[in-house]
Amino acid sequence: MTDRDVAPRRFPLGFVVTWGFALLAAIAIGAFAPAADQAGWFAVGAGATLLVAFAAELRVGQARGFIFRVAAAAVGGVVLLGALSALFSLAAIVPD
């Protein structure tokens, strides 16, 4: 016998937490890290995003789809970090 979901699914809170963390980390790295060291700090931010995704999905406490949700949240956060890293890189080469 399979369990049916009684309530409709809502947007997972773990995505919002992870992507918000990635956004804040990217802005902080772009604002405070020297241009020569930003690539290394973005790699550290990507690792921290993975840990935040794991912790946020553990906090949700739902076993069904756990691996998929962690992977989706982490990949979304890393894509966000990569996009902002590209923007900061382009901004660094534009002459004043």
C-alpha positions in Angstrom: 0.0 0.0 0.0 1.4 3.4 -0.9 0.9 6.5 1.1 -0.8 9.4 -0.7 0.0 12.9 0.0 -3.1 14.6 1.5 -1.9 18.2 1.1 -0.5 19.7 -2.1 3.3 20.0 -2.2 4.8 23.3 -1.4 8.0 24.9 -2.6 10.8 23.3 -0.4 12.2 25.7 2.2 15.7 24.2 1.7 15.9 25.8 -1.7 15.2 29.3 -0.4 17.7 28.9 2.4 20.4 27.5 0.2 20.0 29.9 -2.7 19.8 32.9 -0.3 23.0 31.8 1.4 24.7 31.4 -2.0 23.5 34.9 -3.0 24.8 36.5 0.2 28.1 34.6 0.0 28.7 35.7 -3.6 27.9 39.3 -2.8 30.2 39.2 0.3 33.0 37.6 -1.7 32.7 40.1 -4.5 32.7 43.0 -2.1 35.4 42.0 0.3 37.8 39.6 -1.4 40.7 40.9 -3.5 40.2 40.3 -7.2 43.2 38.0 -7.3 41.8 35.7 -4.6 38.1 35.7 -5.6 38.3 32.4 -7.6 39.5 30.5 -4.5 36.9 32.1 -2.3 34.1 31.2 -4.8 35.3 27.6 -4.5 35.0 27.8 -0.7 31.6 29.4 -1.1 30.5 26.5 -3.4 31.6 24.0 -0.7 29.8 25.9 2.0 26.7 26.0 -0.2 26.7 22.2 -0.4 26.9 22.0 3.4 24.1 24.5 3.8 21.9 22.6 1.3 22.5 19.4 3.3 21.8 21.0 6.6 18.7 22.8 5.3 17.2 19.6 3.9 18.0 17.7 7.1 16.1 20.5 9.0 13.0 19.9 6.7 12.8 16.4 8.0 11.2 14.7 5.0 12.8 11.5 3.8 11.0 11.3 0.4 13.2 12.9 -2.3 16.0 13.9 0.1 18.8 13.2 -2.3 17.1 14.9 -5.1 16.3 18.0 -3.0 19.9 18.3 -1.7 21.3 17.9 -5.2 18.9 20.4 -6.7 19.5 23.0 -4.0 23.3 22.6 -4.1 23.4 22.8 -7.9 21.2 25.8 -8.0 23.4 27.5 -5.4 26.6 26.7 -7.3 25.0 28.0 -10.5 24.1 31.2 -8.7 27.6 31.5 -7.4 29.0 30.9 -10.9 26.8 33.5 -12.5 27.7 36.1 -10.0 31.4 35.1 -10.2 31.2 35.7 -14.0 29.6 39.1 -13.4 32.3 40.1 -10.9 35.0 39.0 -13.3 33.5 41.0 -16.1 33.2 44.0 -13.9 36.8 43.7 -12.9 38.0 44.0 -16.5 35.9 47.0 -17.5 38.0 50.1 -17.4 36.9 52.9 -15.0 
